[in-house]
């Protein structure tokens, strides 16, 4: 499994659009639904989870940069999920919104 640094290294085209970024190494699996009552084993595979917050106006640019950087055309390239962030709160100062990020 590549380290987070290796995955993100050379992806400078993302930097101008990112407001907040988190990268985590984890294990997971998908597509292993029930098979008519038969037993099966779910093997967890190493994954990288990248979470970022970008302004609404730059969502398209950010997702295009991720797809361009990550796509190999092979199974396991990953997925991009886009959803709104309603608010952010910095606990220490209780700032809200963009000031909290």
N, CA, C and O atoms as a GROMACS GRO file, in nm:
protein
  404
    1UNK      N    1   0.085  -0.119   0.000
    1UNK     CA    2   0.000   0.000   0.000
    1UNK      C    3   0.088   0.124   0.000
    1UNK      O    4   0.187   0.131   0.073
    2UNK      N    5   0.052   0.220  -0.082
    2UNK     CA    6   0.128   0.344  -0.086
    2UNK      C    7   0.098   0.427   0.038
    2UNK      O    8  -0.012   0.422   0.093
    3UNK      N    9   0.196   0.502   0.080
    3UNK     CA   10   0.172   0.593   0.192
    3UNK      C   11   0.092   0.712   0.141
    3UNK      O   12   0.086   0.738   0.021
    4UNK      N   13   0.030   0.782   0.233
    4UNK     CA   14  -0.046   0.901   0.196
    4UNK      C   15   0.041   1.003   0.124
    4UNK      O   16  -0.003   1.070   0.031
    5UNK      N   17   0.167   1.012   0.169
    5UNK     CA   18   0.259   1.107   0.105
    5UNK      C   19   0.281   1.068  -0.041
    5UNK      O   20   0.279   1.154  -0.129
    6UNK      N   21   0.302   0.937  -0.068
    6UNK     CA   22   0.323   0.892  -0.205
    6UNK      C   23   0.200   0.917  -0.291
    6UNK      O   24   0.213   0.956  -0.407
    7UNK      N   25   0.082   0.895  -0.235
    7UNK     CA   26  -0.041   0.915  -0.310
    7UNK      C   27  -0.057   1.062  -0.347
    7UNK      O   28  -0.094   1.093  -0.460
    8UNK      N   29  -0.029   1.151  -0.253
    8UNK     CA   30  -0.053   1.293  -0.277
    8UNK      C   31   0.065   1.363  -0.342
    8UNK      O   32   0.048   1.469  -0.402
    9UNK      N   33   0.184   1.307  -0.332
    9UNK     CA   34   0.304   1.368  -0.389
    9UNK      C   35   0.285   1.389  -0.539
    9UNK      O   36   0.242   1.298  -0.610
   10UNK      N   37   0.318   1.507  -0.587
   10UNK     CA   38   0.305   1.536  -0.728
   10UNK      C   39   0.165   1.578  -0.770
   10UNK      O   40   0.140   1.596  -0.889
   11UNK      N   41   0.076   1.594  -0.676
   11UNK     CA   42  -0.061   1.633  -0.708
   11UNK      C   43  -0.082   1.781  -0.683
   11UNK      O   44  -0.187   1.822  -0.633
   12UNK      N   45   0.016   1.860  -0.716
   12UNK     CA   46   0.013   2.004  -0.688
   12UNK      C   47  -0.104   2.074  -0.754
   12UNK      O   48  -0.143   2.183  -0.711
   13UNK      N   49  -0.163   2.014  -0.857
   13UNK     CA   50  -0.277   2.077  -0.922
   13UNK      C   51  -0.398   2.085  -0.830
   13UNK      O   52  -0.492   2.158  -0.861
   14UNK      N   53  -0.399   2.013  -0.718
   14UNK     CA   54  -0.508   2.021  -0.622
   14UNK      C   55  -0.489   2.136  -0.523
   14UNK      O   56  -0.587   2.192  -0.474
   15UNK      N   57  -0.367   2.169  -0.493
   15UNK     CA   58  -0.338   2.263  -0.386
   15UNK      C   59  -0.412   2.395  -0.399
   15UNK      O   60  -0.463   2.443  -0.298
   16UNK      N   61  -0.421   2.457  -0.516
   16UNK     CA   62  -0.488   2.588  -0.522
   16UNK      C   63  -0.637   2.583  -0.489
   16UNK      O   64  -0.694   2.687  -0.454
   17UNK      N   65  -0.702   2.467  -0.497
   17UNK     CA   66  -0.846   2.463  -0.475
   17UNK      C   67  -0.885   2.411  -0.337
   17UNK      O   68  -1.001   2.420  -0.299
   18UNK      N   69  -0.790   2.356  -0.263
   18UNK     CA   70  -0.821   2.293  -0.135
   18UNK      C   71  -0.822   2.394  -0.021
   18UNK      O   72  -0.729   2.472  -0.006
   19UNK      N   73  -0.930   2.391   0.058
   19UNK     CA   74  -0.938   2.474   0.178
   19UNK      C   75  -0.893   2.394   0.299
   19UNK      O   76  -0.820   2.445   0.383
   20UNK      N   77  -0.938   2.268   0.309
   20UNK     CA   78  -0.899   2.180   0.419
   20UNK      C   79  -0.879   2.040   0.363
   20UNK      O   80  -0.950   1.999   0.271
   21UNK      N   81  -0.782   1.968   0.418
   21UNK     CA   82  -0.746   1.838   0.363
   21UNK      C   83  -0.714   1.740   0.475
   21UNK      O   84  -0.645   1.775   0.571
   22UNK      N   85  -0.764   1.618   0.464
   22UNK     CA   86  -0.729   1.510   0.557
   22UNK      C   87  -0.705   1.384   0.475
   22UNK      O   88  -0.780   1.354   0.382
   23UNK      N   89  -0.601   1.310   0.509
   23UNK     CA   90  -0.566   1.187   0.439
   23UNK      C   91  -0.550   1.077   0.542
   23UNK      O   92  -0.479   1.095   0.641
   24UNK      N   93  -0.615   0.962   0.520
   24UNK     CA   94  -0.609   0.852   0.616
   24UNK      C   95  -0.588   0.720   0.544
   24UNK      O   96  -0.647   0.696   0.439
   25UNK      N   97  -0.504   0.635   0.601
   25UNK     CA   98  -0.488   0.499   0.553
   25UNK      C   99  -0.583   0.411   0.633
   25UNK      O  100  -0.588   0.421   0.756
   26UNK      N  101  -0.659   0.326   0.564
   26UNK     CA  102  -0.755   0.240   0.632
   26UNK      C  103  -0.773   0.111   0.552
   26UNK      O  104  -0.710   0.093   0.448
   27UNK      N  105  -0.858   0.024   0.599
   27UNK     CA  106  -0.889  -0.101   0.529
   27UNK      C  107  -1.040  -0.109   0.512
   27UNK      O  108  -1.116  -0.066   0.598
   28UNK      N  109  -1.082  -0.164   0.398
   28UNK     CA  110  -1.226  -0.173   0.373
   28UNK      C  111  -1.255  -0.269   0.260
   28UNK      O  112  -1.165  -0.327   0.199
   29UNK      N  113  -1.382  -0.286   0.235
   29UNK     CA  114  -1.426  -0.373   0.127
   29UNK      C  115  -1.564  -0.332   0.083
   29UNK      O  116  -1.636  -0.265   0.158
   30UNK      N  117  -1.600  -0.370  -0.035
   30UNK     CA  118  -1.732  -0.336  -0.087
   30UNK      C  119  -1.778  -0.441  -0.185
   30UNK      O  120  -1.701  -0.527  -0.227
   31UNK      N  121  -1.905  -0.434  -0.220
   31UNK     CA  122  -1.959  -0.527  -0.318
   31UNK      C  123  -1.966  -0.670  -0.269
   31UNK      O  124  -1.969  -0.762  -0.351
   32UNK      N  125  -1.970  -0.691  -0.139
   32UNK     CA  126  -1.974  -0.827  -0.085
   32UNK      C  127  -2.108  -0.854  -0.020
   32UNK      O  128  -2.115  -0.900   0.094
   33UNK      N  129  -2.214  -0.824  -0.092
   33UNK     CA  130  -2.347  -0.844  -0.037
   33UNK      C  131  -2.380  -0.990  -0.016
   33UNK      O  132  -2.302  -1.077  -0.054
   34UNK      N  133  -2.494  -1.019   0.046
   34UNK     CA  134  -2.536  -1.157   0.073
   34UNK      C  135  -2.550  -1.238  -0.055
   34UNK      O  136  -2.587  -1.184  -0.160
   35UNK      N  137  -2.523  -1.364  -0.047
   35UNK     CA  138  -2.527  -1.452  -0.163
   35UNK      C  139  -2.624  -1.567  -0.138
   35UNK      O  140  -2.584  -1.684  -0.137
   36UNK      N  141  -2.751  -1.533  -0.119
   36UNK     CA  142  -2.851  -1.637  -0.104
   36UNK      C  143  -2.831  -1.727   0.017
   36UNK      O  144  -2.862  -1.846   0.011
   37UNK      N  145  -2.779  -1.672   0.125
   37UNK     CA  146  -2.762  -1.750   0.247
   37UNK      C  147  -2.631  -1.826   0.252
   37UNK      O  148  -2.601  -1.886   0.356
   38UNK      N  149  -2.552  -1.827   0.145
   38UNK     CA  150  -2.425  -1.899   0.149
   38UNK      C  151  -2.323  -1.819   0.228
   38UNK      O  152  -2.331  -1.697   0.236
   39UNK      N  153  -2.226  -1.889   0.285
   39UNK     CA  154  -2.122  -1.822   0.362
   39UNK      C  155  -2.018  -1.764   0.267
   39UNK      O  156  -1.992  -1.819   0.160
   40UNK      N  157  -1.960  -1.655   0.307
   40UNK     CA  158  -1.855  -1.593   0.229
   40UNK      C  159  -1.763  -1.517   0.322
   40UNK      O  160  -1.801  -1.484   0.435
   41UNK      N  161  -1.644  -1.490   0.276
   41UNK     CA  162  -1.546  -1.416   0.354
   41UNK      C  163  -1.526  -1.279   0.293
   41UNK      O  164  -1.511  -1.265   0.172
   42UNK      N  165  -1.526  -1.178   0.378
   42UNK     CA  166  -1.499  -1.042   0.332
   42UNK      C  167  -1.354  -1.011   0.368
   42UNK      O  168  -1.318  -1.004   0.485
   43UNK      N  169  -1.273  -0.993   0.267
   43UNK     CA  170  -1.134  -0.956   0.288
   43UNK      C  171  -1.123  -0.805   0.280
   43UNK      O  172  -1.163  -0.744   0.181
   44UNK      N  173  -1.068  -0.745   0.383
   44UNK     CA  174  -1.050  -0.600   0.383
   44UNK      C  175  -0.919  -0.568   0.312
   44UNK      O  176  -0.815  -0.628   0.339
   45UNK      N  177  -0.927  -0.474   0.222
   45UNK     CA  178  -0.812  -0.434   0.144
   45UNK      C  179  -0.763  -0.297   0.188
   45UNK      O  180  -0.842  -0.215   0.235
   46UNK      N  181  -0.634  -0.271   0.174
   46UNK     CA  182  -0.582  -0.139   0.211
   46UNK      C  183  -0.641  -0.032   0.120
   46UNK      O  184  -0.650  -0.050  -0.001
   47UNK      N  185  -0.679   0.078   0.181
   47UNK     CA  186  -0.740   0.190   0.108
   47UNK      C  187  -0.678   0.321   0.156
   47UNK      O  188  -0.618   0.327   0.264
   48UNK      N  189  -0.694   0.424   0.076
   48UNK     CA  190  -0.658   0.560   0.115
   48UNK      C  191  -0.786   0.642   0.109
   48UNK      O  192  -0.858   0.638   0.009
   49UNK      N  193  -0.813   0.717   0.214
   49UNK     CA  194  -0.931   0.803   0.216
   49UNK      C  195  -0.883   0.947   0.222
   49UNK      O  196  -0.810   0.987   0.313
   50UNK      N  197  -0.924   1.023   0.124
   50UNK     CA  198  -0.887   1.164   0.114
   50UNK      C  199  -1.014   1.246   0.130
   50UNK      O  200  -1.108   1.230   0.053
   51UNK      N  201  -1.016   1.332   0.228
   51UNK     CA  202  -1.130   1.422   0.248
   51UNK      C  203  -1.081   1.564   0.232
   51UNK      O  204  -0.977   1.602   0.286
   52UNK      N  205  -1.156   1.642   0.157
   52UNK     CA  206  -1.118   1.782   0.141
   52UNK      C  207  -1.240   1.870   0.136
   52UNK      O  208  -1.350   1.827   0.101
   53UNK      N  209  -1.218   1.993   0.172
   53UNK     CA  210  -1.324   2.095   0.165
   53UNK      C  211  -1.276   2.199   0.065
   53UNK      O  212  -1.166   2.252   0.075
   54UNK      N  213  -1.363   2.227  -0.031
   54UNK     CA  214  -1.331   2.329  -0.132
   54UNK      C  215  -1.452   2.421  -0.147
   54UNK      O  216  -1.564   2.380  -0.118
   55UNK      N  217  -1.430   2.543  -0.190
   55UNK     CA  218  -1.544   2.632  -0.215
   55UNK      C  219  -1.633   2.574  -0.325
   55UNK      O  220  -1.586   2.503  -0.413
   56UNK      N  221  -1.762   2.604  -0.318
   56UNK     CA  222  -1.858   2.553  -0.417
   56UNK      C  223  -1.812   2.581  -0.560
   56UNK      O  224  -1.832   2.498  -0.649
   57UNK      N  225  -1.753   2.696  -0.581
   57UNK     CA  226  -1.714   2.734  -0.717
   57UNK      C  227  -1.599   2.650  -0.772
   57UNK      O  228  -1.572   2.652  -0.892
   58UNK      N  229  -1.530   2.576  -0.684
   58UNK     CA  230  -1.414   2.497  -0.728
   58UNK      C  231  -1.435   2.347  -0.717
   58UNK      O  232  -1.341   2.270  -0.736
   59UNK      N  233  -1.558   2.303  -0.688
   59UNK     CA  234  -1.584   2.160  -0.675
   59UNK      C  235  -1.550   2.086  -0.804
   59UNK      O  236  -1.485   1.981  -0.799
   60UNK      N  237  -1.593   2.137  -0.917
   60UNK     CA  238  -1.566   2.070  -1.044
   60UNK      C  239  -1.416   2.060  -1.070
   60UNK      O  240  -1.367   1.955  -1.110
   61UNK      N  241  -1.343   2.168  -1.048
   61UNK     CA  242  -1.198   2.166  -1.068
   61UNK      C  243  -1.130   2.065  -0.977
   61UNK      O  244  -1.040   1.993  -1.020
   62UNK      N  245  -1.173   2.059  -0.852
   62UNK     CA  246  -1.114   1.965  -0.756
   62UNK      C  247  -1.142   1.821  -0.794
   62UNK      O  248  -1.052   1.737  -0.792
   63UNK      N  249  -1.267   1.790  -0.828
   63UNK     CA  250  -1.300   1.651  -0.863
   63UNK      C  251  -1.230   1.610  -0.992
   63UNK      O  252  -1.184   1.496  -1.003
   64UNK      N  253  -1.222   1.699  -1.090
   64UNK     CA  254  -1.150   1.667  -1.213
   64UNK      C  255  -1.002   1.640  -1.186
   64UNK      O  256  -0.944   1.550  -1.245
   65UNK      N  257  -0.941   1.718  -1.096
   65UNK     CA  258  -0.800   1.699  -1.062
   65UNK      C  259  -0.779   1.565  -0.993
   65UNK      O  260  -0.680   1.497  -1.019
   66UNK      N  261  -0.871   1.528  -0.904
   66UNK     CA  262  -0.860   1.399  -0.834
   66UNK      C  263  -0.869   1.285  -0.934
   66UNK      O  264  -0.786   1.195  -0.934
   67UNK      N  265  -0.970   1.289  -1.019
   67UNK     CA  266  -0.990   1.182  -1.117
   67UNK      C  267  -0.870   1.172  -1.210
   67UNK      O  268  -0.822   1.062  -1.238
   68UNK      N  269  -0.821   1.285  -1.258
   68UNK     CA  270  -0.707   1.286  -1.349
   68UNK      C  271  -0.583   1.227  -1.281
   68UNK      O  272  -0.508   1.152  -1.343
   69UNK      N  273  -0.561   1.261  -1.155
   69UNK     CA  274  -0.443   1.215  -1.082
   69UNK      C  275  -0.452   1.069  -1.041
   69UNK      O  276  -0.350   0.999  -1.038
   70UNK      N  277  -0.572   1.021  -1.009
   70UNK     CA  278  -0.587   0.887  -0.951
   70UNK      C  279  -0.620   0.779  -1.052
   70UNK      O  280  -0.599   0.661  -1.024
   71UNK      N  281  -0.671   0.815  -1.168
   71UNK     CA  282  -0.722   0.715  -1.263
   71UNK      C  283  -0.610   0.636  -1.328
   71UNK      O  284  -0.519   0.692  -1.389
   72UNK      N  285  -0.620   0.502  -1.314
   72UNK     CA  286  -0.528   0.411  -1.384
   72UNK      C  287  -0.604   0.327  -1.486
   72UNK      O  288  -0.544   0.266  -1.574
   73UNK      N  289  -0.739   0.326  -1.473
   73UNK     CA  290  -0.819   0.241  -1.559
   73UNK      C  291  -0.835   0.100  -1.507
   73UNK      O  292  -0.896   0.016  -1.573
   74UNK      N  293  -0.781   0.074  -1.389
   74UNK     CA  294  -0.788  -0.059  -1.328
   74UNK      C  295  -0.891  -0.060  -1.217
   74UNK      O  296  -0.925   0.044  -1.161
   75UNK      N  297  -0.939  -0.179  -1.184
   75UNK     CA  298  -1.030  -0.195  -1.071
   75UNK      C  299  -0.959  -0.143  -0.946
   75UNK      O  300  -0.841  -0.172  -0.923
   76UNK      N  301  -1.031  -0.067  -0.866
   76UNK     CA  302  -0.974  -0.015  -0.743
   76UNK      C  303  -0.926   0.128  -0.751
   76UNK      O  304  -0.868   0.180  -0.656
   77UNK      N  305  -0.949   0.193  -0.865
   77UNK     CA  306  -0.908   0.334  -0.877
   77UNK      C  307  -0.975   0.421  -0.772
   77UNK      O  308  -0.920   0.524  -0.732
   78UNK      N  309  -1.092   0.382  -0.726
   78UNK     CA  310  -1.160   0.455  -0.621
   78UNK      C  311  -1.284   0.526  -0.669
   78UNK      O  312  -1.328   0.508  -0.783
   79UNK      N  313  -1.340   0.605  -0.581
   79UNK     CA  314  -1.462   0.680  -0.608
   79UNK      C  315  -1.448   0.820  -0.550
   79UNK      O  316  -1.370   0.843  -0.458
   80UNK      N  317  -1.524   0.912  -0.604
   80UNK     CA  318  -1.530   1.048  -0.550
   80UNK      C  319  -1.675   1.073  -0.510
   80UNK      O  320  -1.766   1.056  -0.591
   81UNK      N  321  -1.695   1.114  -0.387
   81UNK     CA  322  -1.827   1.150  -0.338
   81UNK      C  323  -1.826   1.300  -0.312
   81UNK      O  324  -1.732   1.352  -0.252
   82UNK      N  325  -1.929   1.368  -0.356
   82UNK     CA  326  -1.939   1.513  -0.337
   82UNK      C  327  -2.065   1.541  -0.258
   82UNK      O  328  -2.174   1.498  -0.295
   83UNK      N  329  -2.050   1.614  -0.149
   83UNK     CA  330  -2.166   1.651  -0.070
   83UNK      C  331  -2.140   1.785  -0.002
   83UNK      O  332  -2.026   1.823   0.022
   84UNK      N  333  -2.248   1.855   0.029
   84UNK     CA  334  -2.231   1.989   0.089
   84UNK      C  335  -2.190   1.982   0.236
   84UNK      O  336  -2.226   1.889   0.309
   85UNK      N  337  -2.115   2.081   0.277
   85UNK     CA  338  -2.080   2.098   0.418
   85UNK      C  339  -2.163   2.215   0.466
   85UNK      O  340  -2.145   2.328   0.420
   86UNK      N  341  -2.255   2.190   0.558
   86UNK     CA  342  -2.345   2.294   0.604
   86UNK      C  343  -2.276   2.396   0.694
   86UNK      O  344  -2.307   2.515   0.690
   87UNK      N  345  -2.184   2.348   0.775
   87UNK     CA  346  -2.116   2.439   0.866
   87UNK      C  347  -1.989   2.372   0.916
   87UNK      O  348  -1.975   2.250   0.907
   88UNK      N  349  -1.900   2.452   0.967
   88UNK     CA  350  -1.779   2.405   1.035
   88UNK      C  351  -1.765   2.488   1.160
   88UNK      O  352  -1.793   2.608   1.160
   89UNK      N  353  -1.720   2.425   1.268
   89UNK     CA  354  -1.704   2.496   1.395
   89UNK      C  355  -1.566   2.463   1.451
   89UNK      O  356  -1.532   2.346   1.470
   90UNK      N  357  -1.486   2.566   1.476
   90UNK     CA  358  -1.360   2.547   1.544
   90UNK      C  359  -1.392   2.547   1.693
   90UNK      O  360  -1.433   2.650   1.748
   91UNK      N  361  -1.374   2.436   1.758
   91UNK     CA  362  -1.415   2.419   1.897
   91UNK      C  363  -1.345   2.519   1.989
   91UNK      O  364  -1.410   2.580   2.074
   92UNK      N  365  -1.215   2.538   1.972
   92UNK     CA  366  -1.139   2.624   2.061
   92UNK      C  367  -1.194   2.766   2.064
   92UNK      O  368  -1.206   2.825   2.171
   93UNK      N  369  -1.226   2.822   1.946
   93UNK     CA  370  -1.269   2.962   1.938
   93UNK      C  371  -1.418   2.979   1.912
   93UNK      O  372  -1.470   3.090   1.920
   94UNK      N  373  -1.486   2.870   1.882
   94UNK     CA  374  -1.627   2.870   1.846
   94UNK      C  375  -1.656   2.947   1.718
   94UNK      O  376  -1.769   2.989   1.696
   95UNK      N  377  -1.555   2.966   1.634
   95UNK     CA  378  -1.577   3.031   1.505
   95UNK      C  379  -1.657   2.936   1.416
   95UNK      O  380  -1.646   2.814   1.429
   96UNK      N  381  -1.738   2.992   1.328
   96UNK     CA  382  -1.821   2.916   1.236
   96UNK      C  383  -1.783   2.946   1.093
   96UNK      O  384  -1.719   3.047   1.063
   97UNK      N  385  -1.824   2.856   1.003
   97UNK     CA  386  -1.810   2.878   0.860
   97UNK      C  387  -1.666   2.878   0.814
   97UNK      O  388  -1.582   2.806   0.869
   98UNK      N  389  -1.638   2.959   0.712
   98UNK     CA  390  -1.505   2.962   0.654
   98UNK      C  391  -1.397   3.003   0.753
   98UNK      O  392  -1.283   2.959   0.742
   99UNK      N  393  -1.431   3.087   0.851
   99UNK     CA  394  -1.334   3.127   0.952
   99UNK      C  395  -1.286   3.008   1.034
   99UNK      O  396  -1.173   3.009   1.085
  100UNK      N  397  -1.369   2.906   1.048
  100UNK     CA  398  -1.333   2.788   1.126
  100UNK      C  399  -1.239   2.696   1.051
  100UNK      O  400  -1.172   2.612   1.110
  101UNK      N  401  -1.236   2.711   0.922
  101UNK     CA  402  -1.153   2.623   0.840
  101UNK      C  403  -1.016   2.684   0.821
  101UNK      O  404  -0.931   2.625   0.754
   0.00000   0.00000   0.00000
